[in-house]
Amino acid sequence: MSRQIILDTETTGLDVTRNHKIIEIGCIELIDRKFTGNKFHMYLNPMREIDQGAISVHGITNEFLQDKPLFGDVKKDLIEFIDGSELVIHNAPFDIGFLEYEFKRAKQKVDISSICKIFDTLVFARKLHPGQKNSLDALCKRYGVDNSSRDFHGALLDARILGDVYLLMTGGQTSFDLAKNIENKKEISSERKNNSKSLVFRANEEELREHNKLCGKIEEASNGRCIWNISKF
């Protein structure tokens, strides 16, 4: 059984070294590449102000988080949920850095890579699509994943969208390439049919000598079964 957790976080800002904190954690479970409906989702009180720039991205306000639990209150449940799984994260160093910082502040040092495998979809997408945009929105567009409900970033919503993108990137790529190759072959076949003036390049004398020389060696080694020897025809 393969168990994967699609994970995303929202934060008060971008820089963990400036004491920015996690304010939302969203995790969605996959078993053998199928959504199970099992999830872990929490809003957290960061005990500090959220940067205005961050609010414009995720829409989560300081007032909304006032009555939410602290990270230390949920850390045990989070560990139990992700332990032993493969975490699928877009730009993993960002989320892992914040999570390990939160555990440290909660008096529990956790090396997440020691309890989970980590699959970074951003790294994978850059290898798959070099030189192209590989943000989550760009990947949704590329793979036809509906993200029309994504007016704001949200950890649980983004985790679900990332799960769809991940499954297509890692399991559907062959079919995409196959369909593309079929279309290309159809176009080439159509061009050949429509092109009544196809060019024919004939081998010159030197190329024929080299060809016959190679065929002679194959003829000798195969006891006369060389099928490319033009002198037979």
C-alpha positions, 0 to 999 in steps of 0.5 A: 500500500502506497500512502501519500499526503498532499500538503500545503500551508499558508503563512503570515509572510514569506520569511521564516527567519523573521518569525513568520508563522504558519496560519493554515495547514491542509493535508489530503490523503492518497492511498495507492494514488486514490483520494480517500477523503481523509484529511487534516485541516487546521487554522492556527493563531500565529500570535503575531500580525499577518503581513498585508501582502500575505492577506492579499494572497490568502485572504486570512485575517488576524481577526479570523485567527484570534480564537484558533489553536496554537501550533503546539496544540495540534502538533501531535495530531499532525505528526500522527497524520503524516508519519511514514507517508510520502509528502507531496508538496509544491516548493517543498523547502518553503513548507518544510522550513516553516513546519520544522520552525514551528515544531522547534518553537513548540519545544519538539525538534522534528526532522520531517525528512526522517519520518516522511519521504518528500516529493517536490512537484515544483522540482519535478515540473521543472524537469518535465517542462524546462524553461516554462512557468511551473507555478500551481496555476500554470500547471493547472492550465497545462493539465486542464485542472479546474482552479476556477474556485481559487480566488484566494490561496487556501491550504486545503483547496490548494492541496486538493488542486495539487493532488489532481496536478500531481496525479496527471503529471506522474501518471498521465504523462505517457498518455499525453505524449502518446496522443501528441505523437499520434497527432504528429504522425497524422499530420506527417502522413497528411503532408506526405499524401499532399506532397506529390513532389517528394524529393528522393536522395540517391546514394552516391558511389562512395556511400554505395561502396561503404554499404556493400563493404558493411553488408559483406561483413554481415553476410560472412558473419550470418552465413549468407543471411544479410537482407540489406545486400543490394547485390542480391537483387 
